[in-house]
Amino acid sequence: MTGPPPPRQSPSPAPPASPLPDLTDWVAEKETEIVDILAQRQAIVARIPADLLKPRLPSEHYAPAQKPEDQEDKAEVEMKSVPKPAKGYHAYTQPKTMFDKPSPTVDRIKKRVEARFKGIMEEDRIKKEGNEVAEAEAEAMKQEQKAQDEKTREQEEHEQRMNMGYKSDAQRAREMTQRLERFR
């Protein structure tokens, strides 16, 4: 029964466990999200007319309407006095935009957006209150059910006590009659 011992296997060194989780999938997912967002922004910018993206002077925003020839002369003078935009210039970072100019269309759009935002906030508030009301109703129903269960339990206990009492009284009465009969 004694045979040769089983051959020993040398343990292969296991790779050390990394204390940090593998984030490659998460990073790839975030990169695709960023690329999608950038593509959406580029599509939006592509739809904006080029004349709205060019730099403007503050005087252009509020200047009264002029004759075309006056505008050309003024444009030449302003072009000479306007410094070139700094490197890295972007239309959205400039303090004056097309939305700074008073416009009934822009005002209507702003009012519509504000109204929609208020509507959304109101809907959220109603949903939240609805949830609170539903929770309060559920809590009230639980309390009512508890009270009803308690009443039912008390009634059952009372009936049991009454039944036990009648039985014991009847038993006592029988016992008393039996004793009296024995005694006679």
Secondary structure per residue as TSV (DSSP state, phi and psi in degrees):
chain	resnum	aa	ss	phi	psi
A	1	M	-	360.0	-15.2
A	2	T	-	-88.5	115.9
A	3	G	-	-115.3	-179.0
A	4	P	-	-67.5	144.4
A	5	P	-	-66.4	150.7
A	6	P	-	-63.8	145.6
A	7	P	-	-64.5	141.7
A	8	R	-	-82.5	136.3
A	9	Q	-	-104.4	135.9
A	10	S	-	-79.2	130.7
A	11	P	-	-68.7	131.6
A	12	S	-	-80.7	139.7
A	13	P	-	-68.3	126.3
A	14	A	-	-81.0	143.9
A	15	P	-	-65.4	142.4
A	16	P	-	-65.1	138.7
A	17	A	-	-72.3	133.4
A	18	S	-	-79.7	133.2
A	19	P	S	-72.5	-18.7
A	20	L	S	-98.7	141.5
A	21	P	-	-71.8	158.6
A	22	D	-	-76.8	116.5
A	23	L	-	-107.1	10.7
A	24	T	H	-62.8	-40.8
A	25	D	H	-64.2	-43.8
A	26	W	H	-63.4	-43.4
A	27	V	H	-63.3	-43.0
A	28	A	H	-62.7	-40.5
A	29	E	H	-63.4	-44.2
A	30	K	H	-65.7	-38.2
A	31	E	H	-61.9	-43.0
A	32	T	H	-66.2	-35.9
A	33	E	H	-62.8	-43.5
A	34	I	H	-63.9	-43.3
A	35	V	H	-61.8	-41.1
A	36	D	H	-63.0	-43.4
A	37	I	H	-63.8	-43.9
A	38	L	H	-62.7	-39.6
A	39	A	H	-64.2	-40.0
A	40	Q	H	-63.8	-43.2
A	41	R	H	-64.0	-41.6
A	42	Q	H	-63.2	-38.2
A	43	A	H	-65.1	-38.1
A	44	I	H	-66.8	-46.3
A	45	V	H	-63.3	-35.1
A	46	A	H	-65.3	-27.9
A	47	R	H	-80.9	-14.8
A	48	I	S	-78.3	130.3
A	49	P	-	-59.7	145.7
A	50	A	H	-63.0	-33.6
A	51	D	H	-68.1	-20.4
A	52	L	H	-80.9	-20.5
A	53	L	H	-89.5	-14.5
A	54	K	S	-74.2	151.4
A	55	P	-	-66.1	144.8
A	56	R	-	-127.8	152.7
A	57	L	-	-86.3	153.1
A	58	P	H	-58.5	-32.9
A	59	S	H	-66.3	-26.7
A	60	E	H	-70.0	-27.7
A	61	H	H	-71.6	-37.3
A	62	Y	H	-115.5	8.7
A	63	A	-	-71.4	139.3
A	64	P	-	-68.4	160.0
A	65	A	-	-62.1	136.2
A	66	Q	-	-123.3	166.8
A	67	K	-	-70.3	150.7
A	68	P	H	-57.1	-40.2
A	69	E	H	-68.5	-34.9
A	70	D	H	-65.8	-37.5
A	71	Q	H	-65.2	-39.6
A	72	E	H	-64.9	-44.1
A	73	D	H	-63.1	-45.2
A	74	K	H	-64.8	-38.9
A	75	A	H	-62.4	-40.0
A	76	E	H	-63.9	-43.5
A	77	V	H	-64.9	-44.2
A	78	E	H	-67.6	-36.7
A	79	M	H	-62.7	-34.4
A	80	K	H	-70.9	-34.8
A	81	S	H	-89.6	-14.1
A	82	V	S	-81.4	124.1
A	83	P	-	-72.0	152.3
A	84	K	-	-67.8	147.5
A	85	P	-	-63.2	147.1
A	86	A	-	-66.4	159.2
A	87	K	T	-63.4	138.6
A	88	G	T	84.9	12.5
A	89	Y	-	-63.4	138.8
A	90	H	-	-140.3	138.5
A	91	A	G	-59.7	-32.2
A	92	Y	G	-74.5	-17.7
A	93	T	G	-89.3	-6.8
A	94	Q	S	-76.7	146.9
A	95	P	S	-67.5	-29.8
A	96	K	-	-104.4	129.0
A	97	T	-	-131.3	179.7
A	98	M	T	-66.1	-21.3
A	99	F	T	-81.5	-12.8
A	100	D	T	-76.9	-22.3
A	101	K	S	-75.0	129.8
A	102	P	-	-63.8	126.1
A	103	S	-	-148.7	133.8
A	104	P	H	-63.2	-33.8
A	105	T	H	-65.1	-47.0
A	106	V	H	-63.3	-40.9
A	107	D	H	-61.8	-42.3
A	108	R	H	-62.3	-43.8
A	109	I	H	-63.0	-44.9
A	110	K	H	-59.9	-43.6
A	111	K	H	-63.3	-41.4
A	112	R	H	-63.0	-44.4
A	113	V	H	-63.4	-44.5
A	114	E	H	-62.7	-42.1
A	115	A	H	-63.0	-42.6
A	116	R	H	-64.3	-41.9
A	117	F	H	-61.7	-44.8
A	118	K	H	-62.5	-39.7
A	119	G	H	-61.4	-44.0
A	120	I	H	-63.8	-43.7
A	121	M	H	-62.8	-39.7
A	122	E	H	-64.3	-43.3
A	123	E	H	-60.2	-43.4
A	124	D	H	-62.3	-41.8
A	125	R	H	-63.4	-43.2
A	126	I	H	-63.5	-43.2
A	127	K	H	-59.9	-44.1
A	128	K	H	-63.7	-45.5
A	129	E	H	-64.9	-38.0
A	130	G	H	-60.2	-42.0
A	131	N	H	-63.8	-41.8
A	132	E	H	-65.1	-41.7
A	133	V	H	-63.8	-43.8
A	134	A	H	-61.9	-41.8
A	135	E	H	-64.1	-41.5
A	136	A	H	-64.2	-41.7
A	137	E	H	-63.8	-42.1
A	138	A	H	-62.9	-41.8
A	139	E	H	-64.2	-41.9
A	140	A	H	-63.3	-41.3
A	141	M	H	-63.7	-40.0
A	142	K	H	-61.9	-44.9
A	143	Q	H	-62.5	-42.9
A	144	E	H	-62.5	-44.0
A	145	Q	H	-63.0	-40.4
A	146	K	H	-61.8	-45.5
A	147	A	H	-62.8	-42.1
A	148	Q	H	-65.3	-42.6
A	149	D	H	-61.4	-41.1
A	150	E	H	-63.2	-44.0
A	151	K	H	-60.5	-47.3
A	152	T	H	-59.9	-44.2
A	153	R	H	-62.8	-43.5
A	154	E	H	-63.4	-41.5
A	155	Q	H	-62.0	-44.1
A	156	E	H	-62.4	-42.9
A	157	E	H	-62.9	-41.7
A	158	H	H	-63.0	-45.3
A	159	E	H	-60.8	-41.6
A	160	Q	H	-61.5	-45.6
A	161	R	H	-61.9	-42.7
A	162	M	H	-63.9	-45.2
A	163	N	H	-62.1	-43.1
A	164	M	H	-63.6	-40.1
A	165	G	H	-63.8	-45.1
A	166	Y	H	-63.2	-42.4
A	167	K	H	-62.8	-44.8
A	168	S	H	-67.8	-37.3
A	169	D	H	-64.1	-43.3
A	170	A	H	-63.7	-42.0
A	171	Q	H	-63.6	-41.8
A	172	R	H	-61.8	-42.0
A	173	A	H	-62.6	-43.9
A	174	R	H	-61.2	-45.4
A	175	E	H	-60.9	-41.5
A	176	M	H	-64.0	-42.6
A	177	T	H	-64.1	-39.9
A	178	Q	H	-63.8	-41.7
A	179	R	H	-64.0	-42.9
A	180	L	H	-62.8	-41.6
A	181	E	H	-64.4	-39.0
A	182	R	H	-66.8	-40.1
A	183	F	H	-67.4	-31.9
A	184	R	-	-73.2	360.0
